[in-house]
Amino acid sequence: MKNDPEERREPRPSDGLARYVLKRLYARRTVSLYLLLALFVALPLGTQMIGAKEDPRRFALFITLHLVFLFVVLVRAVYDIAEIARDHMKERERVYRSTLGEREFARELGERVSRHRDDV
């Protein structure tokens, strides 16, 4: 059924790039999504540092908060990169095993290459 709430439609890139990306991110509800949204809050709050030049403690507080936030974002980005690389390697290994890793496929490929060399 088309209107069944249980049936969730997978977002397609043809829905529009922004809508597609947001739907994919929201579907996974990753920490990265929340950090990305928090960047838009942290940037305007960072402008308060301009008025804090006279008070060194307040200025140090703002700098510390922004550096901690930046550190959290960078750590999460490195974690996401490692997760993507790990998933890529697993998929690469799976694809290899399903094609060249199979003896029958490798044998057939070798025979066709030998026949092609003989024909040329």
N, CA, C and O atoms as a Tinker XYZ file with bonds, in Angstrom:
   480  protein
     1  N      0.833000   -1.175000    0.000000    73     2
     2  CA     0.000000    0.000000    0.000000    64     1     3
     3  C      0.881000    1.242000    0.000000    63     2     4     5
     4  O      1.919000    1.300000    0.660000    81     3
     5  N      0.435000    2.225000   -0.758000    73     3     6
     6  CA     1.254000    3.414000   -0.909000    64     5     7
     7  C      1.211000    4.314000    0.321000    63     6     8     9
     8  O      2.216000    4.951000    0.636000    81     7
     9  N      0.092000    4.389000    1.023000    73     7    10
    10  CA    -0.059000    5.274000    2.171000    64     9    11
    11  C      0.222000    4.581000    3.495000    63    10    12    13
    12  O     -0.016000    5.160000    4.556000    81    11
    13  N      0.716000    3.371000    3.454000    73    11    14
    14  CA     1.006000    2.611000    4.662000    64    13    15
    15  C      2.191000    3.257000    5.395000    63    14    16    17
    16  O      3.276000    3.365000    4.823000    81    15
    17  N      2.001000    3.691000    6.661000    73    15    18
    18  CA     3.112000    4.316000    7.379000    64    17    19
    19  C      4.242000    3.343000    7.676000    63    18    20    21
    20  O      5.374000    3.769000    7.903000    81    19
    21  N      3.959000    2.047000    7.678000    73    19    22
    22  CA     4.993000    1.056000    7.946000    64    21    23
    23  C      5.982000    0.969000    6.787000    63    22    24    25
    24  O      7.155000    0.649000    6.979000    81    23
    25  N      5.486000    1.262000    5.572000    73    23    26
    26  CA     6.342000    1.187000    4.395000    64    25    27
    27  C      7.051000    2.529000    4.231000    63    26    28    29
    28  O      6.431000    3.541000    3.904000    81    27
    29  N      8.337000    2.515000    4.461000    73    27    30
    30  CA     9.116000    3.749000    4.360000    64    29    31
    31  C      9.849000    3.763000    3.031000    63    30    32    33
    32  O     10.561000    2.824000    2.674000    81    31
    33  N      9.654000    4.845000    2.320000    73    31    34
    34  CA    10.297000    4.978000    1.017000    64    33    35
    35  C     11.720000    5.462000    1.203000    63    34    36    37
    36  O     11.975000    6.410000    1.945000    81    35
    37  N     12.640000    4.808000    0.527000    73    35    38
    38  CA    14.049000    5.206000    0.559000    64    37    39
    39  C     14.181000    6.501000   -0.237000    63    38    40    41
    40  O     13.686000    6.575000   -1.361000    81    39
    41  N     14.842000    7.535000    0.321000    73    39    42
    42  CA    14.990000    8.775000   -0.435000    64    41    43
    43  C     15.849000    8.566000   -1.672000    63    42    44    45
    44  O     16.808000    7.794000   -1.658000    81    43
    45  N     15.491000    9.267000   -2.741000    73    43    46
    46  CA    16.222000    9.165000   -3.998000    64    45    47
    47  C     16.915000   10.493000   -4.273000    63    46    48    49
    48  O     16.416000   11.544000   -3.869000    81    47
    49  N     18.060000   10.462000   -4.957000    73    47    50
    50  CA    18.737000   11.709000   -5.307000    64    49    51
    51  C     17.883000   12.627000   -6.172000    63    50    52    53
    52  O     18.101000   13.839000   -6.185000    81    51
    53  N     16.906000   12.064000   -6.900000    73    51    54
    54  CA    16.056000   12.895000   -7.753000    64    53    55
    55  C     15.093000   13.754000   -6.928000    63    54    56    57
    56  O     14.455000   14.654000   -7.473000    81    55
    57  N     14.981000   13.487000   -5.623000    73    55    58
    58  CA    14.133000   14.307000   -4.761000    64    57    59
    59  C     14.740000   15.685000   -4.522000    63    58    60    61
    60  O     14.084000   16.554000   -3.947000    81    59
    61  N     15.938000   15.892000   -4.940000    73    59    62
    62  CA    16.668000   17.126000   -4.657000    64    61    63
    63  C     17.822000   16.777000   -3.733000    63    62    64    65
    64  O     17.656000   16.027000   -2.772000    81    63
    65  N     18.979000   17.321000   -4.028000    73    63    66
    66  CA    20.178000   16.944000   -3.287000    64    65    67
    67  C     20.059000   17.263000   -1.800000    63    66    68    69
    68  O     20.359000   16.415000   -0.960000    81    67
    69  N     19.629000   18.466000   -1.471000    73    67    70
    70  CA    19.543000   18.853000   -0.057000    64    69    71
    71  C     18.555000   17.973000    0.686000    63    70    72    73
    72  O     18.836000   17.514000    1.793000    81    71
    73  N     17.397000   17.737000    0.080000    73    71    74
    74  CA    16.375000   16.906000    0.732000    64    73    75
    75  C     16.884000   15.476000    0.894000    63    74    76    77
    76  O     16.672000   14.848000    1.931000    81    75
    77  N     17.560000   14.967000   -0.142000    73    75    78
    78  CA    18.105000   13.613000   -0.095000    64    77    79
    79  C     19.123000   13.471000    1.026000    63    78    80    81
    80  O     19.059000   12.525000    1.811000    81    79
    81  N     20.074000   14.420000    1.105000    73    79    82
    82  CA    21.120000   14.357000    2.129000    64    81    83
    83  C     20.507000   14.456000    3.519000    63    82    84    85
    84  O     20.862000   13.680000    4.407000    81    83
    85  N     19.592000   15.397000    3.718000    73    83    86
    86  CA    18.978000   15.553000    5.037000    64    85    87
    87  C     18.163000   14.329000    5.438000    63    86    88    89
    88  O     18.195000   13.917000    6.597000    81    87
    89  N     17.433000   13.743000    4.485000    73    87    90
    90  CA    16.660000   12.541000    4.813000    64    89    91
    91  C     17.572000   11.381000    5.188000    63    90    92    93
    92  O     17.293000   10.641000    6.132000    81    91
    93  N     18.676000   11.225000    4.437000    73    91    94
    94  CA    19.622000   10.145000    4.737000    64    93    95
    95  C     20.266000   10.359000    6.101000    63    94    96    97
    96  O     20.409000    9.417000    6.880000    81    95
    97  N     20.655000   11.595000    6.388000    73    95    98
    98  CA    21.274000   11.885000    7.680000    64    97    99
    99  C     20.276000   11.688000    8.810000    63    98   100   101
   100  O     20.612000   11.110000    9.843000    81    99
   101  N     19.051000   12.166000    8.621000    73    99   102
   102  CA    18.055000   12.037000    9.676000    64   101   103
   103  C     17.672000   10.575000    9.897000    63   102   104   105
   104  O     17.381000   10.168000   11.022000    81   103
   105  N     17.674000    9.787000    8.819000    73   103   106
   106  CA    17.323000    8.371000    8.954000    64   105   107
   107  C     18.318000    7.652000    9.852000    63   106   108   109
   108  O     17.944000    6.761000   10.615000    81   107
   109  N     19.591000    8.042000    9.761000    73   107   110
   110  CA    20.615000    7.403000   10.597000    64   109   111
   111  C     20.771000    8.096000   11.941000    63   110   112   113
   112  O     21.241000    7.487000   12.902000    81   111
   113  N     20.380000    9.367000   12.019000    73   111   114
   114  CA    20.496000   10.171000   13.242000    64   113   115
   115  C     21.887000   10.049000   13.862000    63   114   116   117
   116  O     22.033000    9.723000   15.040000    81   115
   117  N     22.875000   10.309000   13.064000    73   115   118
   118  CA    24.242000   10.188000   13.536000    64   117   119
   119  C     24.632000   11.386000   14.385000    63   118   120   121
   120  O     24.010000   12.447000   14.331000    81   119
   121  N     25.656000   11.187000   15.151000    73   119   122
   122  CA    26.213000   12.276000   15.951000    64   121   123
   123  C     26.722000   13.377000   15.019000    63   122   124   125
   124  O     26.667000   14.561000   15.352000    81   123
   125  N     27.209000   12.977000   13.869000    73   123   126
   126  CA    27.726000   13.947000   12.912000    64   125   127
   127  C     26.648000   14.939000   12.473000    63   126   128   129
   128  O     26.937000   16.116000   12.262000    81   127
   129  N     25.420000   14.473000   12.335000    73   127   130
   130  CA    24.328000   15.370000   11.969000    64   129   131
   131  C     24.130000   16.429000   13.042000    63   130   132   133
   132  O     23.991000   17.614000   12.738000    81   131
   133  N     24.117000   16.002000   14.283000    73   131   134
   134  CA    23.905000   16.955000   15.364000    64   133   135
   135  C     25.078000   17.921000   15.495000    63   134   136   137
   136  O     24.880000   19.093000   15.815000    81   135
   137  N     26.283000   17.446000   15.254000    73   135   138
   138  CA    27.443000   18.343000   15.286000    64   137   139
   139  C     27.397000   19.330000   14.124000    63   138   140   141
   140  O     27.768000   20.493000   14.281000    81   139
   141  N     26.948000   18.877000   12.977000    73   139   142
   142  CA    26.811000   19.767000   11.833000    64   141   143
   143  C     25.802000   20.865000   12.129000    63   142   144   145
   144  O     26.043000   22.032000   11.820000    81   143
   145  N     24.688000   20.503000   12.718000    73   143   146
   146  CA    23.697000   21.506000   13.085000    64   145   147
   147  C     24.208000   22.425000   14.188000    63   146   148   149
   148  O     23.873000   23.609000   14.216000    81   147
   149  N     25.011000   21.890000   15.091000    73   147   150
   150  CA    25.564000   22.699000   16.177000    64   149   151
   151  C     26.567000   23.726000   15.657000    63   150   152   153
   152  O     26.770000   24.766000   16.284000    81   151
   153  N     27.188000   23.446000   14.527000    73   151   154
   154  CA    28.110000   24.425000   13.939000    64   153   155
   155  C     27.393000   25.732000   13.636000    63   154   156   157
   156  O     27.954000   26.811000   13.825000    81   155
   157  N     26.156000   25.636000   13.169000    73   155   158
   158  CA    25.400000   26.838000   12.841000    64   157   159
   159  C     25.001000   27.625000   14.088000    63   158   160   161
   160  O     24.710000   28.818000   14.003000    81   159
   161  N     24.988000   26.977000   15.221000    73   159   162
   162  CA    24.729000   27.670000   16.485000    64   161   163
   163  C     26.033000   28.239000   17.039000    63   162   164   165
   164  O     26.045000   29.341000   17.588000    81   163
   165  N     27.112000   27.505000   16.900000    73   163   166
   166  CA    28.399000   27.933000   17.468000    64   165   167
   167  C     28.972000   29.145000   16.750000    63   166   168   169
   168  O     29.611000   29.990000   17.377000    81   167
   169  N     28.754000   29.241000   15.459000    73   167   170
   170  CA    29.323000   30.371000   14.719000    64   169   171
   171  C     28.783000   31.721000   15.181000    63   170   172   173
   172  O     29.583000   32.616000   15.457000    81   171
   173  N     27.465000   31.914000   15.281000    73   171   174
   174  CA    26.987000   33.214000   15.784000    64   173   175
   175  C     27.378000   33.463000   17.243000    63   174   176   177
   176  O     27.633000   34.599000   17.641000    81   175
   177  N     27.421000   32.394000   18.028000    73   175   178
   178  CA    27.832000   32.572000   19.423000    64   177   179
   179  C     29.295000   32.981000   19.516000    63   178   180   181
   180  O     29.703000   33.631000   20.478000    81   179
   181  N     30.074000   32.603000   18.529000    73   179   182
   182  CA    31.484000   32.967000   18.509000    64   181   183
   183  C     31.709000   34.451000   18.300000    63   182   184   185
   184  O     32.768000   34.977000   18.646000    81   183
   185  N     30.723000   35.127000   17.737000    73   183   186
   186  CA    30.878000   36.578000   17.548000    64   185   187
   187  C     30.883000   37.328000   18.870000    63   186   188   189
   188  O     31.290000   38.489000   18.908000    81   187
   189  N     30.450000   36.707000   19.941000    73   187   190
   190  CA    30.480000   37.351000   21.254000    64   189   191
   191  C     31.905000   37.533000   21.750000    63   190   192   193
   192  O     32.148000   38.313000   22.671000    81   191
   193  N     32.847000   36.820000   21.148000    73   191   194
   194  CA    34.246000   36.983000   21.545000    64   193   195
   195  C     34.756000   38.381000   21.214000    63   194   196   197
   196  O     35.678000   38.883000   21.856000    81   195
   197  N     34.151000   39.001000   20.212000    73   195   198
   198  CA    34.586000   40.349000   19.822000    64   197   199
   199  C     34.401000   41.324000   20.977000    63   198   200   201
   200  O     35.268000   42.162000   21.224000    81   199
   201  N     33.294000   41.226000   21.679000    73   199   202
   202  CA    33.030000   42.117000   22.807000    64   201   203
   203  C     33.728000   41.697000   24.082000    63   202   204   205
   204  O     33.681000   42.429000   25.071000    81   203
   205  N     34.372000   40.545000   24.093000    73   203   206
   206  CA    35.005000   40.036000   25.310000    64   205   207
   207  C     36.490000   40.352000   25.367000    63   206   208   209
   208  O     37.202000   39.790000   26.199000    81   207
   209  N     36.974000   41.231000   24.508000    73   207   210
   210  CA    38.403000   41.536000   24.496000    64   209   211
   211  C     38.861000   42.227000   25.777000    63   210   212   213
   212  O     40.006000   42.066000   26.200000    81   211
   213  N     37.970000   42.993000   26.391000    73   211   214
   214  CA    38.347000   43.717000   27.606000    64   213   215
   215  C     38.450000   42.802000   28.821000    63   214   216   217
   216  O     39.221000   43.080000   29.739000    81   215
   217  N     37.681000   41.711000   28.835000    73   215   218
   218  CA    37.679000   40.786000   29.963000    64   217   219
   219  C     38.435000   39.511000   29.568000    63   218   220   221
   220  O     37.892000   38.679000   28.841000    81   219
   221  N     39.684000   39.346000   30.036000    73   219   222
   222  CA    40.492000   38.190000   29.610000    64   221   223
   223  C     39.878000   36.844000   30.010000    63   222   224   225
   224  O     39.999000   35.870000   29.267000    81   223
   225  N     39.228000   36.779000   31.164000    73   223   226
   226  CA    38.630000   35.503000   31.584000    64   225   227
   227  C     37.481000   35.096000   30.665000    63   226   228   229
   228  O     37.369000   33.933000   30.278000    81   227
   229  N     36.652000   36.037000   30.328000    73   227   230
   230  CA    35.527000   35.754000   29.434000    64   229   231
   231  C     36.052000   35.358000   28.046000    63   230   232   233
   232  O     35.545000   34.426000   27.422000    81   231
   233  N     37.054000   36.068000   27.584000    73   231   234
   234  CA    37.656000   35.751000   26.293000    64   233   235
   235  C     38.257000   34.348000   26.314000    63   234   236   237
   236  O     38.088000   33.587000   25.361000    81   235
   237  N     38.957000   34.004000   27.392000    73   235   238
   238  CA    39.547000   32.663000   27.526000    64   237   239
   239  C     38.458000   31.595000   27.566000    63   238   240   241
   240  O     38.626000   30.512000   27.005000    81   239
   241  N     37.342000   31.899000   28.229000    73   239   242
   242  CA    36.220000   30.955000   28.290000    64   241   243
   243  C     35.675000   30.685000   26.885000    63   242   244   245
   244  O     35.460000   29.532000   26.510000    81   243
   245  N     35.451000   31.755000   26.109000    73   243   246
   246  CA    34.933000   31.573000   24.755000    64   245   247
   247  C     35.909000   30.801000   23.868000    63   246   248   249
   248  O     35.507000   29.920000   23.107000    81   247
   249  N     37.175000   31.135000   23.972000    73   247   250
   250  CA    38.187000   30.426000   23.170000    64   249   251
   251  C     38.231000   28.954000   23.566000    63   250   252   253
   252  O     38.290000   28.077000   22.704000    81   251
   253  N     38.201000   28.684000   24.865000    73   251   254
   254  CA    38.234000   27.297000   25.346000    64   253   255
   255  C     37.025000   26.514000   24.857000    63   254   256   257
   256  O     37.162000   25.386000   24.384000    81   255
   257  N     35.845000   27.107000   24.968000    73   255   258
   258  CA    34.634000   26.423000   24.511000    64   257   259
   259  C     34.695000   26.122000   23.009000    63   258   260   261
   260  O     34.322000   25.034000   22.569000    81   259
   261  N     35.163000   27.086000   22.243000    73   259   262
   262  CA    35.245000   26.858000   20.803000    64   261   263
   263  C     36.308000   25.812000   20.451000    63   262   264   265
   264  O     36.107000   25.011000   19.538000    81   263
   265  N     37.404000   25.814000   21.149000    73   263   266
   266  CA    38.431000   24.808000   20.878000    64   265   267
   267  C     37.977000   23.407000   21.279000    63   266   268   269
   268  O     38.279000   22.436000   20.584000    81   267
   269  N     37.260000   23.295000   22.385000    73   267   270
   270  CA    36.719000   21.992000   22.799000    64   269   271
   271  C     35.710000   21.508000   21.764000    63   270   272   273
   272  O     35.725000   20.341000   21.372000    81   271
   273  N     34.834000   22.407000   21.324000    73   271   274
   274  CA    33.849000   22.043000   20.310000    64   273   275
   275  C     34.547000   21.614000   19.016000    63   274   276   277
   276  O     34.163000   20.616000   18.407000    81   275
   277  N     35.566000   22.360000   18.596000    73   275   278
   278  CA    36.319000   22.005000   17.399000    64   277   279
   279  C     36.987000   20.643000   17.556000    63   278   280   281
   280  O     36.996000   19.844000   16.619000    81   279
   281  N     37.542000   20.378000   18.727000    73   279   282
   282  CA    38.177000   19.090000   18.986000    64   281   283
   283  C     37.160000   17.952000   18.876000    63   282   284   285
   284  O     37.454000   16.917000   18.278000    81   283
   285  N     35.966000   18.135000   19.447000    73   283   286
   286  CA    34.919000   17.104000   19.372000    64   285   287
   287  C     34.516000   16.864000   17.922000    63   286   288   289
   288  O     34.348000   15.717000   17.509000    81   287
   289  N     34.360000   17.932000   17.146000    73   287   290
   290  CA    33.982000   17.786000   15.741000    64   289   291
   291  C     35.072000   17.047000   14.976000    63   290   292   293
   292  O     34.772000   16.166000   14.170000    81   291
   293  N     36.329000   17.393000   15.218000    73   291   294
   294  CA    37.428000   16.732000   14.508000    64   293   295
   295  C     37.551000   15.257000   14.887000    63   294   296   297
   296  O     37.789000   14.415000   14.021000    81   295
   297  N     37.394000   14.941000   16.157000    73   295   298
   298  CA    37.462000   13.538000   16.593000    64   297   299
   299  C     36.342000   12.745000   15.946000    63   298   300   301
   300  O     36.555000   11.628000   15.475000    81   299
   301  N     35.152000   13.322000   15.923000    73   299   302
   302  CA    34.024000   12.621000   15.314000    64   301   303
   303  C     34.242000   12.450000   13.804000    63   302   304   305
   304  O     33.881000   11.416000   13.241000    81   303
   305  N     34.823000   13.448000   13.158000    73   303   306
   306  CA    35.103000   13.348000   11.717000    64   305   307
   307  C     36.103000   12.226000   11.441000    63   306   308   309
   308  O     35.932000   11.464000   10.490000    81   307
   309  N     37.135000   12.123000   12.259000    73   307   310
   310  CA    38.119000   11.049000   12.089000    64   309   311
   311  C     37.463000    9.693000   12.310000    63   310   312   313
   312  O     37.745000    8.738000   11.585000    81   311
   313  N     36.586000    9.606000   13.312000    73   311   314
   314  CA    35.865000    8.362000   13.577000    64   313   315
   315  C     34.987000    7.992000   12.379000    63   314   316   317
   316  O     34.951000    6.831000   11.972000    81   315
   317  N     34.279000    8.978000   11.815000    73   315   318
   318  CA    33.434000    8.708000   10.651000    64   317   319
   319  C     34.264000    8.265000    9.448000    63   318   320   321
   320  O     33.858000    7.368000    8.709000    81   319
   321  N     35.416000    8.887000    9.251000    73   319   322
   322  CA    36.293000    8.498000    8.144000    64   321   323
   323  C     36.762000    7.053000    8.329000    63   322   324   325
   324  O     36.786000    6.278000    7.372000    81   323
   325  N     37.129000    6.697000    9.550000    73   323   326
   326  CA    37.565000    5.319000    9.815000    64   325   327
   327  C     36.419000    4.332000    9.585000    63   326   328   329
   328  O     36.634000    3.244000    9.051000    81   327
   329  N     35.213000    4.708000    9.984000    73   327   330
   330  CA    34.052000    3.839000    9.792000    64   329   331
   331  C     33.753000    3.658000    8.299000    63   330   332   333
   332  O     33.452000    2.551000    7.851000    81   331
   333  N     33.836000    4.735000    7.546000    73   331   334
   334  CA    33.609000    4.653000    6.097000    64   333   335
   335  C     34.676000    3.782000    5.445000    63   334   336   337
   336  O     34.362000    2.953000    4.590000    81   335
   337  N     35.933000    3.961000    5.840000    73   335   338
   338  CA    37.020000    3.154000    5.275000    64   337   339
   339  C     36.833000    1.677000    5.620000    63   338   340   341
   340  O     37.052000    0.812000    4.772000    81   339
   341  N     36.434000    1.387000    6.848000    73   339   342
   342  CA    36.212000    0.002000    7.263000    64   341   343
   343  C     35.079000   -0.623000    6.448000    63   342   344   345
   344  O     35.200000   -1.760000    5.991000    81   343
   345  N     33.979000    0.113000    6.263000    73   343   346
   346  CA    32.867000   -0.400000    5.459000    64   345   347
   347  C     33.292000   -0.605000    4.008000    63   346   348   349
   348  O     32.885000   -1.575000    3.369000    81   347
   349  N     34.107000    0.306000    3.493000    73   347   350
   350  CA    34.590000    0.182000    2.113000    64   349   351
   351  C     35.444000   -1.072000    1.956000    63   350   352   353
   352  O     35.295000   -1.811000    0.983000    81   351
   353  N     36.329000   -1.308000    2.903000    73   351   354
   354  CA    37.192000   -2.490000    2.807000    64   353   355
   355  C     36.376000   -3.777000    2.899000    63   354   356   357
   356  O     36.657000   -4.739000    2.183000    81   355
   357  N     35.366000   -3.804000    3.775000    73   355   358
   358  CA    34.510000   -4.988000    3.866000    64   357   359
   359  C     33.787000   -5.241000    2.554000    63   358   360   361
   360  O     33.721000   -6.377000    2.083000    81   359
   361  N     33.245000   -4.187000    1.967000    73   359   362
   362  CA    32.517000   -4.331000    0.711000    64   361   363
   363  C     33.457000   -4.729000   -0.421000    63   362   364   365
   364  O     33.097000   -5.539000   -1.275000    81   363
   365  N     34.648000   -4.166000   -0.429000    73   363   366
   366  CA    35.639000   -4.511000   -1.445000    64   365   367
   367  C     36.006000   -5.995000   -1.354000    63   366   368   369
   368  O     36.103000   -6.686000   -2.369000    81   367
   369  N     36.204000   -6.466000   -0.139000    73   367   370
   370  CA    36.529000   -7.885000    0.062000    64   369   371
   371  C     35.360000   -8.772000   -0.370000    63   370   372   373
   372  O     35.570000   -9.820000   -0.982000    81   371
   373  N     34.142000   -8.359000   -0.056000    73   371   374
   374  CA    32.960000   -9.136000   -0.435000    64   373   375
   375  C     32.833000   -9.219000   -1.953000    63   374   376   377
   376  O     32.542000  -10.283000   -2.500000    81   375
   377  N     33.053000   -8.094000   -2.629000    73   375   378
   378  CA    32.963000   -8.087000   -4.087000    64   377   379
   379  C     34.063000   -8.961000   -4.689000    63   378   380   381
   380  O     33.813000   -9.700000   -5.642000    81   379
   381  N     35.262000   -8.882000   -4.149000    73   379   382
   382  CA    36.365000   -9.712000   -4.651000    64   381   383
   383  C     36.015000  -11.187000   -4.498000    63   382   384   385
   384  O     36.198000  -11.979000   -5.422000    81   383
   385  N     35.518000  -11.542000   -3.336000    73   383   386
   386  CA    35.206000  -12.963000   -3.093000    64   385   387
   387  C     34.069000  -13.449000   -3.984000    63   386   388   389
   388  O     34.029000  -14.624000   -4.352000    81   387
   389  N     33.148000  -12.558000   -4.333000    73   387   390
   390  CA    32.020000  -12.978000   -5.168000    64   389   391
   391  C     32.387000  -13.020000   -6.652000    63   390   392   393
   392  O     31.618000  -13.547000   -7.455000    81   391
   393  N     33.546000  -12.475000   -7.033000    73   391   394
   394  CA    33.943000  -12.523000   -8.442000    64   393   395
   395  C     35.276000  -13.246000   -8.593000    63   394   396   397
   396  O     35.302000  -14.461000   -8.787000    81   395
   397  N     36.364000  -12.524000   -8.506000    73   395   398
   398  CA    37.678000  -13.121000   -8.736000    64   397   399
   399  C     38.055000  -14.146000   -7.679000    63   398   400   401
   400  O     38.895000  -15.008000   -7.936000    81   399
   401  N     37.465000  -14.075000   -6.517000    73   399   402
   402  CA    37.778000  -15.015000   -5.452000    64   401   403
   403  C     37.202000  -16.403000   -5.695000    63   402   404   405
   404  O     37.651000  -17.373000   -5.085000    81   403
   405  N     36.212000  -16.511000   -6.578000    73   403   406
   406  CA    35.629000  -17.816000   -6.889000    64   405   407
   407  C     36.511000  -18.533000   -7.904000    63   406   408   409
   408  O     36.906000  -17.958000   -8.918000    81   407
   409  N     36.807000  -19.771000   -7.622000    73   407   410
   410  CA    37.679000  -20.550000   -8.515000    64   409   411
   411  C     37.080000  -20.708000   -9.906000    63   410   412   413
   412  O     37.782000  -20.598000  -10.911000    81   411
   413  N     35.783000  -20.966000   -9.954000    73   411   414
   414  CA    35.128000  -21.174000  -11.251000    64   413   415
   415  C     35.225000  -19.917000  -12.120000    63   414   416   417
   416  O     35.534000  -19.999000  -13.309000    81   415
   417  N     34.963000  -18.777000  -11.527000    73   415   418
   418  CA    35.032000  -17.519000  -12.275000    64   417   419
   419  C     36.458000  -17.240000  -12.742000    63   418   420   421
   420  O     36.676000  -16.855000  -13.891000    81   419
   421  N     37.428000  -17.436000  -11.849000    73   419   422
   422  CA    38.830000  -17.182000  -12.200000    64   421   423
   423  C     39.287000  -18.129000  -13.311000    63   422   424   425
   424  O     40.018000  -17.719000  -14.212000    81   423
   425  N     38.864000  -19.386000  -13.250000    73   423   426
   426  CA    39.233000  -20.348000  -14.286000    64   425   427
   427  C     38.637000  -19.949000  -15.632000    63   426   428   429
   428  O     39.326000  -19.963000  -16.652000    81   427
   429  N     37.358000  -19.593000  -15.630000    73   427   430
   430  CA    36.684000  -19.168000  -16.870000    64   429   431
   431  C     37.327000  -17.914000  -17.441000    63   430   432   433
   432  O     37.503000  -17.797000  -18.654000    81   431
   433  N     37.673000  -16.989000  -16.580000    73   431   434
   434  CA    38.328000  -15.756000  -17.028000    64   433   435
   435  C     39.692000  -16.069000  -17.647000    63   434   436   437
   436  O     40.046000  -15.522000  -18.692000    81   435
   437  N     40.445000  -16.939000  -17.003000    73   435   438
   438  CA    41.749000  -17.332000  -17.541000    64   437   439
   439  C     41.625000  -17.988000  -18.902000    63   438   440   441
   440  O     42.424000  -17.713000  -19.797000    81   439
   441  N     40.633000  -18.853000  -19.072000    73   439   442
   442  CA    40.431000  -19.518000  -20.361000    64   441   443
   443  C     40.080000  -18.512000  -21.450000    63   442   444   445
   444  O     40.580000  -18.609000  -22.571000    81   443
   445  N     39.222000  -17.544000  -21.126000    73   443   446
   446  CA    38.834000  -16.541000  -22.123000    64   445   447
   447  C     40.011000  -15.646000  -22.501000    63   446   448   449
   448  O     40.160000  -15.280000  -23.666000    81   447
   449  N     40.830000  -15.300000  -21.548000    73   447   450
   450  CA    42.016000  -14.470000  -21.838000    64   449   451
   451  C     42.963000  -15.265000  -22.720000    63   450   452   453
   452  O     43.510000  -14.723000  -23.680000    81   451
   453  N     43.169000  -16.547000  -22.413000    73   451   454
   454  CA    44.059000  -17.382000  -23.235000    64   453   455
   455  C     43.519000  -17.487000  -24.669000    63   454   456   457
   456  O     44.285000  -17.404000  -25.629000    81   455
   457  N     42.217000  -17.668000  -24.805000    73   455   458
   458  CA    41.617000  -17.759000  -26.144000    64   457   459
   459  C     41.780000  -16.440000  -26.900000    63   458   460   461
   460  O     42.057000  -16.426000  -28.099000    81   459
   461  N     41.606000  -15.357000  -26.191000    73   459   462
   462  CA    41.729000  -14.037000  -26.831000    64   461   463
   463  C     43.169000  -13.781000  -27.284000    63   462   464   465
   464  O     43.389000  -13.204000  -28.349000    81   463
   465  N     44.137000  -14.203000  -26.491000    73   463   466
   466  CA    45.560000  -14.051000  -26.876000    64   465   467
   467  C     45.883000  -14.892000  -28.103000    63   466   468   469
   468  O     46.622000  -14.459000  -28.987000    81   467
   469  N     45.322000  -16.101000  -28.149000    73   467   470
   470  CA    45.562000  -16.990000  -29.276000    64   469   471
   471  C     44.959000  -16.418000  -30.562000    63   470   472   473
   472  O     45.526000  -16.597000  -31.641000    81   471
   473  N     43.814000  -15.732000  -30.458000    73   471   474
   474  CA    43.137000  -15.170000  -31.613000    64   473   475
   475  C     43.873000  -13.957000  -32.157000    63   474   476   477
   476  O     43.778000  -13.672000  -33.350000    81   475
   477  N     44.603000  -13.237000  -31.318000    73   475   478
   478  CA    45.270000  -11.999000  -31.753000    64   477   479
   479  C     46.591000  -12.269000  -32.324000    63   478   480
   480  O     47.286000  -11.342000  -32.739000    81   479
